[in-house]
Amino acid sequence: ANQSDEARARIEPLKDDLCMLRGLFLDALRKGSSEIEKMRTVPGHLVYHSYDIRDLDFKSASTNLDGIAQITDGVKTILRLSDEYAEEACSNKFQQICEAISKSSFDDLKVAARFCSEFLAQVNVAERHHRYRRWRMYKRGESGLMLFSDGQHHQAEDTVRQLETQGFSPKQIYEALCKQNLELILTAHPTQATRRSILRKYNILDGLLEAHDDRSALTPLQLEQLTMVLQQNTLSVWRTRPVRKMKPSPEEEAAYGLSVVEDTLWKSVPKHYRVIEDALRKIGMPPLPLESSLVTVGSWMGGDRDGNPFVTHAVTRRVIFGAHRRACTLYLAEVEKLLWSLSMHSTCSKELQAWIDDHERAAAERARKMA
């Protein structure tokens, strides 16, 4: 019974998030369709519809497909049968879906495909957040259900503990980590078609779901405002064109790839270092040396030589220069934060001043060569 309760507690928050995201999304489309219809029936009259969601029943809203202009009877049939098949997969239900698709118009099929794609994207967002939520529960000692398919925890602290049980000394673990390096190679792959603007909206939704987990500390007005922002972002994703209209150039591909560094790796890699050092501290080892490189990043974009006629030495040169410039921008932002944090006044040491002078001369020389 305890295992059943724990398993139910593990999956119920994910179901609640999915129900809320889908309910808010369909509710926004329904109210938008109502506004448009009123504006058509009363020419020149601007309708303002209050998006009051304080008393919205997410469960009923997530299954209500009525009143949405984009959802015709044919689309509604496909979506309804798909939901039934998801609840109970059987050959009879699958055959009904096939028959509904064969009888639908091409326009209805495009709309149904777009809705299915949007629902699956919401599942991905909710599932990603739920994995993080379970990780936090596990680290707080509230849940032991953090096992992966191979039966292991795959947390740094657990891995270090397991290595110790296998006979490795703390010193051996520390020395191995000091030598370890994982190089991530970024490449512009045609299967990664999701636009950067949509990926950023998904990240916003992830953060809003995390804030919603702590809703017990919010006032009723704060909770309503949070839910409204969730609804606005789900609708914003729907209104954004899912694919680019024009093929990106090699330089644009490189810029998209660097956004992974700016939006994700720039913050997550330092956090990874802190997790590793915390695990080392618990076995009596010092922090990793400054010169250690657990993670490094490389890129093929704008520099590949696999026959792409659009990638020339001039393009590669501009891509490298652009990468340098964006890296400097990131470092400058961090330095400005330090200026506010280290707000004390003193004269730097002679050694530091000499290092700064050498660095300035080297930077000027590099700029001269790049010119």
C-alpha positions in Angstrom: 0.0 0.0 0.0 2.9 2.4 0.8 4.5 1.7 -2.5 1.2 2.3 -4.3 0.7 5.6 -2.5 4.2 6.7 -3.3 3.8 5.8 -6.9 0.5 7.6 -7.1 2.1 10.7 -5.4 4.9 10.5 -8.0 2.7 10.7 -11.1 -0.3 12.8 -9.9 1.5 16.1 -10.0 2.5 15.4 -13.6 -1.1 14.7 -14.5 -2.2 17.9 -12.7 0.3 20.0 -14.7 -0.8 18.5 -18.0 -4.4 19.1 -17.1 -3.7 22.7 -16.2 -1.6 23.5 -19.3 -4.1 21.9 -21.7 -7.1 23.4 -19.9 -5.6 26.9 -20.0 -4.6 26.5 -23.6 -8.1 25.4 -24.8 -9.8 28.0 -22.6 -7.7 30.8 -24.2 -8.6 29.6 -27.7 -12.3 29.3 -26.8 -12.4 32.9 -25.4 -10.5 34.2 -28.4 -13.0 32.6 -30.7 -15.8 34.1 -28.8 -14.3 37.6 -29.0 -13.7 37.3 -32.8 -17.3 36.1 -33.3 -18.7 39.1 -31.4 -16.6 41.5 -33.3 -17.9 40.0 -36.6 -21.5 40.2 -35.5 -21.2 43.8 -34.3 -19.2 45.7 -36.9 -17.0 48.4 -35.4 -17.5 47.2 -31.8 -14.4 46.2 -30.0 -15.1 43.5 -27.5 -12.9 43.2 -24.3 -13.3 39.7 -22.8 -12.1 39.4 -19.2 -9.9 36.4 -19.0 -11.0 35.5 -15.5 -9.5 32.1 -14.7 -9.8 32.1 -10.9 -12.6 29.7 -10.9 -11.6 27.7 -14.1 -12.0 24.0 -13.7 -8.9 22.7 -15.4 -10.2 19.1 -15.7 -13.3 20.0 -17.6 -11.6 22.7 -19.7 -8.9 20.3 -20.8 -11.4 18.0 -22.4 -13.9 20.6 -23.8 -13.3 21.1 -27.5 -16.5 23.1 -28.1 -16.6 26.8 -29.1 -13.1 26.8 -30.7 -13.1 28.2 -34.2 -10.2 26.1 -35.5 -11.7 22.8 -34.3 -14.3 21.6 -36.8 -16.4 18.4 -36.3 -13.8 16.4 -38.2 -10.9 17.7 -36.1 -12.9 17.2 -32.9 -13.5 13.5 -33.9 -9.8 12.8 -34.5 -8.8 14.5 -31.2 -11.5 12.7 -29.2 -10.6 9.3 -30.6 -6.9 10.0 -30.0 -7.6 10.8 -26.3 -9.6 7.5 -26.0 -6.7 5.6 -27.6 -4.2 7.1 -25.2 -6.4 6.0 -22.3 -6.9 2.5 -23.7 -4.8 1.4 -26.6 -6.5 -1.2 -28.7 -6.8 -2.1 -32.4 -10.5 -1.2 -32.6 -9.8 2.4 -31.4 -6.8 2.7 -33.7 -8.9 1.6 -36.7 -11.5 4.2 -35.8 -8.8 6.9 -35.9 -7.6 5.7 -39.3 -11.2 5.8 -40.7 -11.7 9.3 -39.3 -8.5 10.5 -40.9 -9.4 9.0 -44.3 -12.7 10.8 -44.3 -11.2 14.2 -43.2 -10.2 17.1 -45.5 -6.6 18.1 -45.9 -7.2 21.3 -44.0 -8.8 19.4 -41.1 -5.8 17.1 -41.0 -3.4 20.0 -40.8 -5.3 21.5 -37.9 -5.5 18.1 -36.1 -1.8 17.6 -36.6 -1.0 21.0 -35.2 -3.1 20.4 -32.1 -1.5 17.0 -31.5 1.9 18.5 -31.9 1.0 21.2 -29.4 -0.4 18.7 -26.9 2.7 16.6 -27.1 4.9 19.7 -26.7 3.0 20.5 -23.5 3.6 16.9 -22.3 7.3 17.4 -22.9 7.3 20.7 -20.9 5.4 19.1 -18.0 7.5 15.9 -18.0 10.8 17.8 -18.0 9.6 19.9 -15.1 8.3 16.8 -13.3 11.7 15.1 -13.5 13.3 18.2 -11.9 10.5 18.2 -9.2 11.2 14.5 -8.5 14.9 15.2 -8.3 14.3 17.9 -5.7 12.0 15.5 -3.7 14.7 12.9 -3.8 17.5 15.3 -2.6 15.2 16.4 0.2 14.7 12.8 1.3 11.0 12.9 0.5 11.1 10.2 -2.1 13.3 7.2 -2.9 11.8 6.7 -6.4 14.7 8.2 -8.4 15.9 5.0 -10.1 16.6 4.8 -13.8 16.1 1.9 -16.2 19.4 0.3 -15.1 18.4 0.5 -11.4 20.9 3.2 -10.5 20.3 6.7 -9.1 22.8 8.6 -11.4 23.3 11.4 -8.9 26.8 12.6 -8.3 26.7 11.9 -4.5 25.2 8.4 -5.1 27.8 7.6 -7.8 30.7 8.6 -5.5 29.3 6.5 -2.7 28.9 3.5 -5.1 32.5 3.9 -6.3 33.7 3.8 -2.7 31.7 0.5 -2.1 33.5 -0.9 -5.1 36.9 -0.3 -3.5 38.0 3.1 -4.9 39.6 5.4 -2.4 38.5 9.1 -2.2 41.9 10.1 -3.6 41.4 7.9 -6.6 38.0 9.3 -7.3 39.3 12.9 -6.9 42.3 12.3 -9.2 40.0 10.7 -11.9 37.6 13.7 -11.8 40.5 16.1 -12.1 41.5 14.4 -15.4 38.0 13.9 -16.7 36.7 15.9 -19.7 33.5 15.7 -21.6 33.5 17.7 -24.8 30.1 18.7 -26.2 30.1 19.2 -30.0 27.3 21.5 -31.3 26.0 20.9 -34.8 23.2 22.2 -36.9 21.1 19.1 -37.5 18.0 19.3 -39.7 15.9 17.3 -37.2 16.2 20.2 -34.7 13.6 22.3 -36.3 12.1 23.9 -33.2 12.6 27.7 -33.3 14.6 29.5 -30.6 11.7 31.7 -29.8 9.5 28.7 -29.0 12.3 27.0 -27.0 12.5 30.1 -24.8 8.8 30.1 -24.3 9.0 26.5 -23.2 11.7 27.5 -20.7 9.4 30.3 -19.4 6.6 27.7 -18.9 9.0 25.5 -17.0 9.8 28.3 -14.6 6.2 29.2 -14.2 5.4 25.5 -13.3 8.1 25.6 -10.7 6.6 28.8 -9.2 3.1 27.1 -9.3 4.6 24.2 -7.2 5.0 26.8 -4.4 1.5 28.2 -4.8 0.7 27.6 -1.1 2.8 30.7 -0.3 1.0 32.9 -2.8 -1.9 35.2 -2.3 -5.1 34.5 -4.3 -4.3 37.5 -6.6 -0.7 36.3 -7.1 -1.9 32.8 -7.9 -4.4 34.2 -10.4 -1.7 36.4 -12.0 0.7 33.4 -12.3 -2.0 31.3 -13.9 -2.8 34.1 -16.3 0.8 34.3 -17.4 0.8 30.5 -17.9 -2.2 30.9 -20.1 -0.6 33.7 -22.1 2.5 31.7 -22.8 0.7 28.6 -23.9 -1.3 30.8 -26.3 1.9 32.6 -27.4 3.5 29.3 -28.4 0.4 28.5 -30.4 0.5 31.8 -32.2 4.2 31.5 -33.1 5.0 29.9 -36.4 6.5 26.5 -35.6 9.0 26.3 -38.4 11.2 28.9 -40.1 10.1 30.1 -43.5 13.6 30.5 -44.9 16.6 28.2 -44.7 19.2 29.7 -42.3 22.7 30.6 -43.5 25.8 29.0 -41.9 26.3 32.1 -39.8 22.7 32.0 -38.6 23.0 28.3 -37.8 26.1 29.1 -35.7 24.1 31.9 -33.9 21.3 29.4 -33.1 23.9 27.0 -31.8 25.5 29.5 -29.6 22.1 30.3 -28.1 22.4 26.8 -26.4 25.5 28.0 -24.7 23.9 31.3 -23.6 20.5 30.0 -22.6 21.6 26.7 -21.0 25.2 25.7 -20.6 26.4 29.1 -19.3 24.4 28.6 -16.1 24.1 24.8 -15.9 27.8 23.9 -16.3 28.8 25.9 -13.2 26.0 24.2 -11.3 27.3 20.9 -12.4 30.8 21.8 -11.0 29.2 22.7 -7.7 27.3 19.4 -7.5 30.5 17.5 -8.2 32.5 19.5 -5.6 29.7 19.0 -3.0 30.0 15.2 -3.6 33.8 15.4 -3.2 33.5 17.5 0.0 31.4 14.7 1.6 34.2 12.2 1.1 36.8 14.6 2.5 38.3 15.8 -0.8 39.1 19.5 -1.7 37.4 21.4 -4.6 38.4 20.7 -8.2 41.5 22.7 -9.3 40.8 25.9 -11.3 42.4 24.4 -14.4 40.2 21.3 -14.4 37.8 21.0 -17.4 34.9 18.6 -16.7 33.0 20.1 -19.6 34.2 21.8 -22.8 32.2 22.9 -25.8 33.0 22.7 -29.5 31.1 23.4 -32.6 30.9 22.3 -36.2 28.6 25.1 -37.3 30.2 27.5 -39.7 33.4 25.5 -39.8 32.5 22.1 -41.3 34.3 20.9 -44.4 31.9 18.2 -45.5 31.2 19.7 -48.9 28.8 22.4 -48.0 29.4 25.1 -50.6 28.1 27.9 -48.4 30.8 27.3 -45.8 34.0 29.1 -46.9 37.0 30.3 -45.0 35.5 33.8 -44.9 32.3 32.4 -43.3 34.3 30.4 -40.7 36.3 33.6 -39.9 33.1 35.6 -39.3 31.6 32.8 -37.2 34.7 32.6 -35.0 34.7 36.4 -34.6 31.0 36.3 -33.7 31.6 33.6 -31.2 34.4 35.6 -29.6 32.2 38.7 -29.4 29.3 36.8 -27.8 31.6 35.2 -25.3 33.0 38.6 -24.4 29.4 39.8 -23.9 28.7 37.0 -21.5 31.9 37.6 -19.5 31.3 41.3 -19.4 27.8 40.7 -17.9 29.4 38.5 -15.2 32.1 41.1 -14.5 29.5 43.8 -14.1 27.8 41.6 -11.5 31.0 41.2 -9.7 31.5 45.0 -9.7 28.2 45.3 -7.7 29.0 42.4 -5.4 32.7 43.4 -4.7 31.9 47.0 -3.9 34.9 47.6 -1.7 37.7 50.0 -2.7 41.4 49.1 -2.6 44.5 49.0 -4.7 45.2 45.8 -6.5 48.5 43.9 -6.1 51.5 44.3 -8.4 51.0 40.8 -9.6 47.4 41.4 -10.6 48.2 44.7 -12.3 51.0 43.0 -14.3 48.5 40.3 -15.3 46.0 43.0 -16.4 48.6 44.8 -18.5 49.8 41.6 -20.2 46.2 40.7 -20.9 45.4 44.1 -22.5 48.5 43.8 -24.7 47.5 40.3 -25.8 43.9 41.4 -26.5 45.1 44.3 -28.6 47.4 42.0 -30.6 44.6 39.6 -31.2 42.3 42.4 -32.4 45.0 43.7 -34.7 45.4 40.2 -36.3 41.6 39.8 -36.7 41.3 43.2 -38.4 
